[in-house]
Amino acid sequence: MVNQDHSKAAFGTRAVHIGQVPDTATGAVVPSLSLATTFKQEAVGKHQGYEYSRSGNPTRDSFEHAVASLESAKHGLAFASGSAVLATIMAMFKAHHEVISVADVYGGTFRYFTRVVEQKVHFLDLDAPDSESIQKILEPALNNNTGLVWLETPTNPTLRVVDIEAIVKIVKNYSKDIIVVVDNTFLTPYFQQPMKQGADMVVNSVSKYINGHSDVIMGVAAMNDDKLYEKLKFLQNALGAIPAPFDCYLANRGLKTLHLRMQRHGENALKVAQYLQKSKFVEAVHYPGLPDHPRIHVTKKQATGRGFGGMVTFCIKGGLKEADKFVSSCRVFTLAESLGAVESLCEVPSLMTHASVYPEMRKKLGISDNLIRLSVGVEDVDDLIEDIEQALEKS
């Protein structure tokens, strides 16, 4: 259970201590890894809170409590991947329900919405400059069948920013039954806490910043509403898309340094973005912390004030040839998909993470062949900038 002594402590203290209750049997500071699939019962139906590990596991519970605390939520539920979170959430809805999603969304989410689900999905450009503009875009898509509004902010990969609070207000004024979910993977609760902006649920791909070490595939959802929690927990058990205890153990260990890592990610990313803005080889730079970002006012309003995240995207002058040459020439940045780990990664979204997005949609969203996505790690920033400089010159 949650260590209540630290429930109201500052972020870093909660990251370290919530879900880290010393073992009552041995006094071990680090709770034991529970690999058991089943648990002894004293009598029929009389147990110590655990029956079967698909339904509940002590190691998974510790991680779920920790994430919930950091997201300012009451409940947390862990899943086998970020995609499994989405699939399980969608299982709450019937075929007649409709979904509204921000248009510039993670490629895997776009693939699931367009090629898997039965429900009708509306993709909207919700990064409008003010509440009135958002309302004009959003209200026409709302109807009696709308069940879910899915947001990402900043979006992947072009780092558009949407106003969570404004969207929640519009949606809830139409119907309080519509569930608003925010994918918080890019910023994590260290930089942004959507529950405080009125979101019903926050999801993270744990594989990214939460774990932070490129060695776990997991997802997690956090929420306050008890009924929503019970519904999703039932589906977590019924569908069985759960993470292994060892993965939960690793992710919980990664979570303990989230506040330290995210601060360095944010500091490095801002310096990288500022460098790229001055480069003669670069057409455009996208980073939500730059003063000229079109929604910097929204970012500052809904962020925690600690920074703006570790993701930077930019358009290199030229096309696919130059982009390919750049990512292939990097020495510190590794050419690879994914993001959010201690090591820096680079990729070309149009051919990698967002290849599943239809070409016409990529064009509309600005996911061009010369767009490069950087996941800025925690290395020495001078080495990162030097690496970018030499790769740009070669491209």
Steps between C-alpha positions, in 0.01 A plus 500: 500500500598866462735636767272776632788667686625634166171550314514880533875538457670674206531326163851360544426363844188325378688360200747337735272386782148428371474130417826439684373379837770292677432128514312423822648151531870583452526877523649515150492860377423383146176298485545144377429417137190279500519255209225275634207430271273380780466557873413275795154536652431430867150380412280513192489864393708611798830649386734792567383712208649294220362192323652487153760732349294596198245646741752660732868480588690671785779627274253636248295660776806686629568646156135592443482684833820690424388620157156597628658716769725682253210561260293647785254215458325259734546183294758351266485198268799353318488320166728300274564799270374846418304348213341255746380796707327645193349165402365441850353849522327450165349175629284715729307631199239348269511501120263799475722722712719760331847627582650845456878500477756772456619468140874505563516183703752219561522273196399190697192678633408614148544144373275362774231762445494458123565128449379318810206659680140480383416843633498808281798724577514873424851647471498870581763774502446620854811715541296816448614833651208556742193339656260653246697354209519160669126506558428567131711197407392262776127561551386388152664160556329440834177301496298257711726211393826668601659284769865598503720802432866403460764768539878513465688811600761571389408295195721241338704588300439866417466612864176691460345600831129475578318670786385215726290713733319676216421172324381333819266793571346485152459122515352491850261785422366281221492178703660403828492136388764548229840380621799724433833315490839670470810317384768655721793296367705791365494712816425252782347625826825682576429762234121471460212364708183478285285383793536850642368638168184291531590188300319180600800280433871533427699235314873454454711268294717379787751378241603862456585749778327328792734200479764702321754230414384336174453160662128475581184495284207617715212744526306654787174687556409723794160634604297632794149376428425176689249369244737563212775324693285197576392473136855519369634269771240241403618522139864488608428165660253374238718582199821416682729755335708531815874560545731240651599559864866537403411779256303673776800465729730661241253776419451582866876524540516733200222709647713579805726724292232648272529847649879501461496367145219721375670814627813412302299397192324836505814706551685319221207515258459875539869558426485267199192681367666838544808377313292362213318833462832664416618235253518586131412137422160512672168628362285481813521387862212371711534509879222609739743694719622739229365856529377491140303177537144597395348353818767594753229673706303175523810302592584739782141494625462123528858391571640462851758774446795261515576497127370395160612143437778320320360470147612725213407476134644700212488521124837470336552694178451265208299181504517133587856467371628766739292369791628147446857625478462693825362215710752259351789735584421549869749348743346575839136498389397145408281446194208311651128515565353571843597782734533607860801302617825626646674463162427742216314366196423637156260391227308603187130470596361484146679170436526367856263574790230656280530287188153359579346847466349549153721715270227761454458527877878530551508781247211677672667471840842613382666160546726554202792284390745762625349502851737351758400407855753517780455336837756699694665291770688582817853502356721807519320756286821628341562153357144487368529837325839409358351178363211686340738755349724241333198304370345815353822588324517151347142509384 
